[in-house]
Amino acid sequence: MAAIPDKPCLPQPGAAETEGQTRSAQAETEHQRGAVASDYPSDLVQNYRQLCERFQRTTNALASAAHDLKTPLAILNGYVELLQSEKLGPLNERQRDVIGDMRASGQRLQRFIQDFLSYTVLETGELRMRYEPGDINTCLSEVCRMWSVRFQEKGLALYFLANDKLPEFSFDSPKVQRVISNLLENASKFTPSGGTVWLHAEPYMWERRTVTKPGVEKERRRQPLSIPNAVKVSVSDTGPGIPPEYHQEVFDDFFRMPSHENQSEGMGLGLAIARRLVSGMGGKLWVESEPGAGCKFSFLVPLKPSPASSARGKNK
């Protein structure tokens, strides 16, 4: 079984500045809610606040449960690995099969817990970016090495060729790797044995639209570009594809394709987490697919982080 990246993207503890910014963001959100509340009937506002409080309690309970499960599961997985190593004594063939199934199930449950932790962090607005100069080819190559064994076990081919046209730039490598891991995991689930998955990256000219005149919301212009301003990373597969009507829904929380509900593993959070992480970087994520023609998931990472994401990542 291949090693699964253990990067739930949790915030680092002990940063006073982070706590201050979090409180500031929460205060700003409360102020905005108050401003909006004045435009609606009091009973509607009260129901809205109750829903917000209930959602917050549910999210906190989910995070607490995931943390409580993490430690005992790590201990169980450790003992399973010890038994599998046969350091405590030899195993017969049947025992090896049982221990192997136990280890696979333990790792699967560990991925579920990581998804829960990532989801709760993203939902509570505690995501923090950590930008550092680096080579994205190296970042992608590391992910491929981590997933290559798992793809081989499933009879899938995984290809990646470094692109020497990609410049070094500042990005959050662990979060980029988490996005790619989620996309590769999605491809491994739905691509049949004997299929192929490609990981590719290239410079990209992202023509982002901006409002040119304050106060005129619908008047927008494309920014003139002469050089690439982003990196486009794509994961393509030879799986069954996704019907056009689900191209937006696949990124929703806990969404699973109706035709795969009884076949696929997971909780339907992988793509939702990837979408939130890419958005936190100031990028975008989308899918191109037709039934029977495979899928191509692509996301953009700006060469220069947006002001909002830079502020979240500063000095963290």
C-alpha positions as CSV (number, residue, x, y, z in Angstrom):
1,M,0.0,0.0,0.0
2,A,1.4,3.4,-1.0
3,A,2.0,6.0,1.6
4,I,-0.8,8.6,1.7
5,P,0.2,12.2,2.3
6,D,-0.6,13.1,5.9
7,K,-1.2,16.8,5.3
8,P,-4.6,17.8,6.8
9,C,-3.6,21.4,6.4
10,L,-4.2,22.2,10.1
11,P,-3.2,25.6,11.4
12,Q,0.0,25.9,13.4
13,P,-0.6,26.5,17.2
14,G,0.9,29.3,19.2
15,A,0.8,32.1,16.7
16,A,-0.5,35.2,18.5
17,E,-0.8,37.1,15.2
18,T,-2.8,34.2,13.7
19,E,-5.2,34.3,16.6
20,G,-5.5,38.1,16.4
21,Q,-6.3,37.9,12.7
22,T,-8.8,35.1,13.3
23,R,-10.6,37.2,15.9
24,S,-10.5,40.2,13.6
25,A,-12.0,38.1,10.7
26,Q,-14.7,36.8,13.1
27,A,-15.5,40.3,14.2
28,E,-15.8,41.5,10.7
29,T,-18.1,38.7,9.8
30,E,-20.3,39.5,12.8
31,H,-20.4,43.1,11.7
32,Q,-21.4,42.1,8.1
33,R,-24.1,39.8,9.5
34,G,-25.5,42.7,11.6
35,A,-25.5,45.0,8.6
36,V,-27.4,42.5,6.5
37,A,-29.7,41.6,9.3
38,S,-31.2,45.1,9.4
39,D,-32.6,44.6,5.9
40,Y,-34.7,41.5,6.8
41,P,-37.6,40.6,9.1
42,S,-36.5,39.8,12.7
43,D,-37.9,36.2,12.6
44,L,-35.9,35.5,9.5
45,V,-32.8,37.0,11.0
46,Q,-33.3,34.9,14.2
47,N,-33.7,31.7,12.2
48,Y,-30.5,32.5,10.2
49,R,-28.5,33.1,13.4
50,Q,-29.8,29.9,14.9
51,L,-28.7,28.0,11.7
52,C,-25.3,29.6,11.9
53,E,-24.9,28.6,15.5
54,R,-26.1,25.1,14.9
55,F,-23.7,24.7,11.9
56,Q,-20.8,26.0,14.1
57,R,-21.6,23.5,16.9
58,T,-21.8,20.7,14.4
59,T,-18.5,21.6,12.8
60,N,-16.8,21.9,16.2
61,A,-18.2,18.5,17.2
62,L,-17.0,17.0,14.0
63,A,-13.5,18.3,14.6
64,S,-13.5,17.1,18.2
65,A,-14.6,13.6,17.2
66,A,-11.9,13.4,14.5
67,H,-9.2,14.4,17.0
68,D,-10.5,11.9,19.5
69,L,-10.3,9.1,16.9
70,K,-6.9,10.0,15.5
71,T,-4.7,8.9,18.5
72,P,-6.3,5.4,19.2
73,L,-6.3,4.7,15.4
74,A,-2.6,5.6,15.1
75,I,-1.9,3.1,18.0
76,L,-3.9,0.4,16.3
77,N,-2.2,0.9,13.0
78,G,1.1,0.8,14.7
79,Y,0.4,-2.6,16.3
80,V,-0.9,-3.9,12.9
81,E,2.3,-2.9,11.2
82,L,4.3,-4.6,14.0
83,L,2.4,-7.8,13.6
84,Q,2.8,-7.6,9.8
85,S,6.6,-7.2,10.2
86,E,6.6,-10.6,12.0
87,K,9.0,-9.3,14.6
88,L,6.7,-10.8,17.3
89,G,6.7,-14.2,15.5
90,P,6.0,-15.8,12.1
91,L,2.6,-15.6,10.4
92,N,1.0,-18.2,8.2
93,E,-0.5,-17.3,4.9
94,R,-4.1,-16.8,6.2
95,Q,-2.8,-14.6,9.1
96,R,-0.9,-12.4,6.6
97,D,-4.0,-11.9,4.5
98,V,-6.0,-10.9,7.6
99,I,-3.3,-8.5,8.8
100,G,-3.0,-7.0,5.3
101,D,-6.8,-6.4,5.2
102,M,-6.6,-4.8,8.7
103,R,-3.8,-2.5,7.7
104,A,-5.7,-1.4,4.5
105,S,-8.8,-0.7,6.5
106,G,-6.9,1.3,9.1
107,Q,-5.2,3.4,6.4
108,R,-8.6,4.0,4.8
109,L,-10.1,5.2,8.1
110,Q,-7.0,7.4,8.6
111,R,-7.7,9.1,5.3
112,F,-11.3,9.7,6.4
113,I,-10.2,11.3,9.6
114,Q,-7.7,13.5,7.7
115,D,-10.5,14.6,5.4
116,F,-12.7,15.5,8.4
117,L,-9.9,17.6,10.0
118,S,-9.2,19.4,6.7
119,Y,-12.9,20.0,6.1
120,T,-13.5,21.5,9.6
121,V,-10.4,23.8,9.3
122,L,-11.6,25.1,5.9
123,E,-15.2,25.5,7.1
124,T,-14.2,27.5,10.2
125,G,-12.1,29.9,8.1
126,E,-8.8,28.9,9.9
127,L,-6.9,28.1,6.7
128,R,-3.5,29.8,6.5
129,M,-1.3,29.9,3.5
130,R,2.5,29.5,3.8
131,Y,4.2,30.8,0.6
132,E,7.8,29.9,0.0
133,P,9.9,30.0,-3.2
134,G,10.2,26.6,-4.8
135,D,10.1,24.4,-7.9
136,I,6.7,23.1,-8.6
137,N,8.2,20.3,-10.8
138,T,9.8,18.9,-7.6
139,C,6.5,19.3,-5.7
140,L,4.7,17.3,-8.4
141,S,7.4,14.6,-8.6
142,E,7.2,14.0,-4.8
143,V,3.5,13.4,-5.1
144,C,4.0,10.9,-7.9
145,R,6.5,8.9,-5.9
146,M,4.0,8.8,-3.0
147,W,1.2,7.4,-5.2
148,S,3.2,5.3,-7.7
149,V,3.0,2.1,-5.6
150,R,-0.8,2.4,-5.0
151,F,-1.3,2.9,-8.8
152,Q,0.8,-0.1,-9.6
153,E,-1.2,-2.2,-7.1
154,K,-4.4,-1.2,-8.9
155,G,-2.9,-2.0,-12.4
156,L,-2.9,1.7,-13.4
157,A,-0.1,3.6,-15.2
158,L,0.8,7.1,-13.7
159,Y,2.9,9.4,-15.9
160,F,4.5,12.7,-15.2
161,L,7.2,14.6,-17.1
162,A,8.8,17.7,-15.6
163,N,8.3,20.9,-17.6
164,D,11.4,23.0,-17.8
165,K,9.4,26.0,-18.9
166,L,7.9,26.4,-15.4
167,P,9.6,29.2,-13.4
168,E,10.4,29.1,-9.7
169,F,7.8,31.1,-7.7
170,S,6.3,31.3,-4.2
171,F,3.5,28.8,-3.5
172,D,2.3,26.7,-0.6
173,S,3.8,23.3,-1.5
174,P,2.0,21.1,1.1
175,K,-1.4,22.4,0.1
176,V,-0.6,22.1,-3.6
177,Q,0.4,18.5,-2.9
178,R,-2.8,17.9,-1.0
179,V,-4.9,19.1,-4.0
180,I,-3.0,16.9,-6.4
181,S,-3.3,13.9,-4.0
182,N,-7.0,14.4,-3.8
183,L,-7.2,14.5,-7.6
184,L,-5.0,11.4,-8.0
185,E,-7.0,9.5,-5.4
186,N,-10.2,10.4,-7.3
187,A,-8.7,9.2,-10.6
188,S,-7.5,6.0,-9.0
189,K,-11.0,5.2,-7.7
190,F,-12.8,5.5,-11.0
191,T,-10.2,4.5,-13.6
192,P,-10.5,0.8,-14.3
193,S,-7.5,-1.6,-14.2
194,G,-5.2,-1.2,-17.2
195,G,-6.1,2.5,-17.5
196,T,-3.8,5.5,-17.5
197,V,-3.5,8.7,-15.5
198,W,-1.4,11.7,-16.5
199,L,-0.1,14.6,-14.3
200,H,0.9,17.7,-16.3
201,A,1.9,21.3,-15.5
202,E,2.4,24.2,-17.8
203,P,2.7,28.0,-17.7
204,Y,-0.7,29.6,-18.3
205,M,-2.1,33.0,-19.2
206,W,-5.0,33.5,-16.9
207,E,-7.2,36.3,-18.3
208,R,-8.9,37.3,-15.1
209,R,-11.8,39.7,-15.4
210,T,-11.9,42.9,-13.2
211,V,-14.4,45.6,-12.7
212,T,-13.1,48.7,-14.6
213,K,-15.6,51.3,-13.2
214,P,-16.5,51.5,-9.6
215,G,-20.3,51.2,-9.1
216,V,-20.9,49.5,-12.4
217,E,-20.9,45.8,-11.5
218,K,-21.5,44.3,-15.0
219,E,-18.9,46.3,-16.9
220,R,-15.8,44.1,-16.9
221,R,-12.6,44.1,-19.0
222,R,-10.0,41.4,-19.6
223,Q,-6.5,42.3,-18.4
224,P,-4.0,42.5,-21.3
225,L,-1.4,39.8,-20.8
226,S,2.0,39.3,-22.6
227,I,3.5,36.6,-20.3
228,P,2.1,33.7,-18.3
229,N,0.8,34.8,-14.8
230,A,-0.2,31.3,-13.5
231,V,0.7,27.6,-13.5
232,K,-1.9,25.2,-14.8
233,V,-1.8,21.7,-13.2
234,S,-3.9,18.9,-14.7
235,V,-4.8,15.3,-13.8
236,S,-6.3,13.4,-16.7
237,D,-7.6,9.8,-16.7
238,T,-9.2,7.1,-18.9
239,G,-12.1,6.5,-16.6
240,P,-15.8,6.5,-17.3
241,G,-16.1,10.3,-17.4
242,I,-18.6,12.7,-15.8
243,P,-21.9,13.9,-17.4
244,P,-22.0,17.6,-18.0
245,E,-24.8,18.1,-15.6
246,Y,-22.6,17.1,-12.7
247,H,-19.5,19.3,-13.6
248,Q,-20.4,21.7,-10.8
249,E,-21.9,19.4,-8.3
250,V,-18.8,17.1,-8.1
251,F,-17.1,19.9,-6.0
252,D,-20.0,20.1,-3.5
253,D,-19.5,18.8,0.1
254,F,-20.3,15.1,0.5
255,F,-21.3,14.7,-3.1
256,R,-21.1,11.3,-4.8
257,M,-22.1,10.4,-8.3
258,P,-25.5,8.6,-8.3
259,S,-24.1,5.9,-10.5
260,H,-21.2,5.2,-8.1
261,E,-22.8,5.5,-4.7
262,N,-22.5,1.8,-4.0
263,Q,-19.1,1.4,-5.7
264,S,-16.8,4.2,-4.6
265,E,-15.0,4.6,-1.3
266,G,-14.8,7.9,0.7
267,M,-17.3,10.5,1.9
268,G,-17.4,12.8,-1.1
269,L,-15.1,15.4,0.5
270,G,-11.9,15.0,-1.7
271,L,-12.9,17.4,-4.5
272,A,-14.7,19.8,-2.1
273,I,-11.5,20.1,0.0
274,A,-9.4,20.6,-3.2
275,R,-11.7,23.4,-4.4
276,R,-11.4,25.2,-1.1
277,L,-7.6,24.9,-1.0
278,V,-7.3,26.2,-4.6
279,S,-9.6,29.1,-3.8
280,G,-7.5,29.9,-0.7
281,M,-4.5,30.2,-3.0
282,G,-6.4,32.7,-5.2
283,G,-6.7,30.1,-8.0
284,K,-9.6,28.1,-9.6
285,L,-10.4,24.5,-10.2
286,W,-12.6,22.9,-12.9
287,V,-13.3,19.7,-14.7
288,E,-13.6,18.8,-18.4
289,S,-15.3,15.5,-19.2
290,E,-17.7,13.6,-21.3
291,P,-19.3,10.2,-20.5
292,G,-17.0,7.4,-21.7
293,A,-14.1,9.8,-22.5
294,G,-12.4,10.2,-19.1
295,C,-11.9,13.2,-17.0
296,K,-9.4,16.1,-16.9
297,F,-9.3,18.1,-13.6
298,S,-7.3,21.3,-13.8
299,F,-6.4,24.0,-11.4
300,L,-4.5,27.3,-11.6
301,V,-1.9,28.6,-9.1
302,P,-1.1,32.3,-9.6
303,L,2.6,33.1,-10.0
304,K,1.9,36.1,-7.7
305,P,-0.5,35.3,-4.8
306,S,-3.6,37.5,-4.7
307,P,-3.6,40.2,-1.9
308,A,-6.2,38.3,0.1
309,S,-4.3,35.0,0.1
310,S,-1.0,36.8,0.7
311,A,-2.4,38.4,3.8
312,R,-3.5,35.1,5.1
313,G,-0.1,33.6,4.5
314,K,2.1,36.5,5.7
315,N,4.4,35.7,8.6
316,K,2.8,32.3,9.3
